[in-house]
Amino acid sequence: MTAYLEVAEGVGTLRLDRPPMNALDIATQDRIRELAVEAAGRDDVRALVVWGGEKVFAAGADIKEMQDMDQAAMVARGRALQESFTALARVPKPVVAAVTGYALGGGCELALCADIRIAGENAKLGQPEILLGLIPGAGGTQRLARLLGPARAKDLIFTGRMVRADEALALGLVDRVVPDAEVYEQAHAWAARLARGPAIALRAAKESVDHGLEADLETGLALERSWFAGLFATEDREIGMRSFVEKGPGKAEFR
C-alpha cells in the first residue's frame, strides 16, 4: 500500500508510504485520489493532514516509470494525474500539508493542494520538471502562479531550482516553518483546532475562496452571498450566535 488514511479525534492523516522517497508513481497517484474522496465523504474526518513521514514529503514523480511512457500514454494519463491532485484540493474540509525533507515536482504540487503548508526547517521545495525537458503536469503551473503570482512562479518553474524553507516562507510557498521534529505535531494541532469548528461554515469559507479565485469578482461575490445566506439554516449558526449572546465571543462548542 503506497498511502493510507488514519483517523483520530476528527483529524484524518493521509500518509504517503512509498519508501525511500515517496516517489509518486501511477499507483500512488490513484491511491491519493481514492483517499481524498474517502476523507471528503467521512463524517468522522473534519480536517485532514497530508504527511510523507519524518524524512521526506514526496521527492516527485517516479521518473523510471515515466521514462517508458510516450506521448500517447501521457495524453491518456495526464488528465488522471491532475484529477488525483484535484481530488485533494477539492476536499471540502481544512487540509494542511506537513512538509519534511523534499517536496519536489509532484510532491510540491501535492503540497499546493492543501489550504496551508507547514514545513520543517530543512525542507526543500521546487518544481524541477524543466530540467527533464518538461513542465509541471499536476497543476503546478496553475496553483503555483495563483499562490505566488506569475513572476515568482515563473522563476521557480523556468529555473527548476529548489528553495529552502526560509526562502519558501518569504515567497509564500509555505505558511509556517518549524523544527523538523515538530512538523507533524503542529500540522495536526492546526487541523485538530479546526476539526472542532463549524464544519459547514468551514466548507463554505473554503469553497468561496477557492472557487471565487477561479471566477470573476462578481461571480465570487454571488457565491459568497449564497453561502452566507444558506448558513443561516444550519444548526452550527444557531449554536454560534446563541453562544455569543450568552457567553461572549469565541466560546461556542460545535461538537
GIKABEL-V737893 format. One record per pair of residues at least 4 apart in sequence whose ideal C-beta (glycine too) atoms are under 7 Angstrom apart, sorted by the first residue. I is the first residue (numbers start at 1). J is the second residue. Records with the same first field share a line. If there is no record, write none. Layout:
I: J, J
This chain:
1: 17
2: 17, 18, 27, 28, 31
3: 14, 15, 16, 17, 28, 31, 32, 35
4: 15, 17
5: 12, 14, 35, 38, 39
6: 12, 13, 15
7: 12, 44, 45
9: 192
10: 44, 46, 47, 192, 195
11: 47, 49, 188, 191, 192, 195
12: 39, 45, 48
13: 49, 51
14: 35, 39, 48, 50
15: 51
16: 22, 52, 58
18: 22, 23, 28
21: 56, 59, 102
22: 52, 56, 57, 58, 59
23: 59, 60, 61, 62
24: 28, 29, 58, 60, 61, 62, 106, 107
25: 62, 65
26: 30, 65
27: 31
28: 32
29: 33, 81, 84
30: 34, 84
31: 35
32: 36, 84, 88
33: 37, 83, 84, 87
34: 38
35: 39
36: 40, 87, 88, 91
37: 41, 87
38: 42
39: 45, 48, 91
40: 91, 92
45: 93
46: 93, 195, 199
47: 93, 94, 191, 194, 195
48: 91, 93, 95, 191
49: 96, 98, 187, 188, 191
50: 95, 97, 98, 110, 114
51: 98, 184
52: 56, 57, 58, 100
53: 100
54: 100
55: 100, 101
56: 100, 101, 102
57: 99, 100, 101, 102, 103, 107, 111
58: 103, 106, 107, 110
59: 102, 104, 107
60: 104, 105, 106, 107
61: 66, 105, 106
62: 66
63: 67
69: 73, 74, 77
71: 75
72: 76
73: 77
74: 78
77: 81
78: 82, 137
79: 83
80: 84
81: 137, 138
82: 86, 138, 139
83: 87
85: 89, 109, 110, 113, 138, 139
86: 90, 139
88: 95, 113
89: 113
91: 95
92: 203, 206, 207
93: 202, 203
94: 115, 191, 194, 202
95: 114, 115
96: 114, 115, 116, 118, 187, 190, 191
97: 111, 114, 117
98: 118, 183, 184, 187
99: 103, 111, 117, 118, 119, 120, 123, 174, 183
100: 120, 123, 180, 183
101: 123
102: 107, 124
103: 107, 108, 111, 123, 125
104: 108, 125, 126, 128, 162
105: 127, 128, 129
106: 110, 138
107: 111
108: 112, 125, 126, 127, 140
109: 136, 138, 139, 140, 143
111: 117
112: 139, 140, 143, 144, 147
115: 206
116: 175
117: 174, 175
118: 175, 176, 178, 183, 186, 187
119: 123, 165, 168, 174, 177, 183
120: 165, 178, 179, 180, 183
121: 165, 177, 179, 180
122: 165, 180
123: 165
124: 162, 164
125: 162, 163, 168, 173
126: 156, 160, 161, 162, 163
127: 136, 140, 144, 156, 157, 160
128: 160
129: 134, 135, 136, 160
130: 134, 135, 157, 158, 160
131: 160
135: 141, 157
136: 140, 141, 157
139: 143
140: 144, 157
141: 145, 157
142: 146
143: 147
144: 148, 153, 156, 157
145: 149, 150, 153
146: 213
147: 172
148: 152, 153, 171, 172, 173
149: 153
150: 154
151: 155
152: 156, 171
153: 157
154: 158
155: 159
156: 161
163: 167, 168, 171, 173
164: 168
165: 169, 174, 177
166: 170, 177
167: 171
168: 173, 174
169: 174, 177
178: 182, 183, 186
182: 186
183: 187
184: 188
185: 189
186: 190
187: 191
188: 192
189: 193
190: 194
191: 195
194: 202
196: 254, 255
197: 202, 254
198: 202, 236, 240, 254
199: 203
200: 204, 231, 234, 236
201: 205, 231, 236
202: 206
203: 207
204: 208, 227, 231
205: 209
206: 210
207: 211
208: 212, 223, 224, 227
209: 213
211: 215, 223
212: 220, 223, 224
215: 219, 220
217: 221
218: 222
219: 223
220: 224
221: 225
222: 226
223: 227
224: 228
225: 229
226: 230
227: 231
231: 237
232: 237
235: 239
236: 240, 254
237: 241
238: 242
239: 243, 252, 254
240: 244, 252
241: 245
242: 246
243: 247, 251, 252
244: 248, 249
247: 251
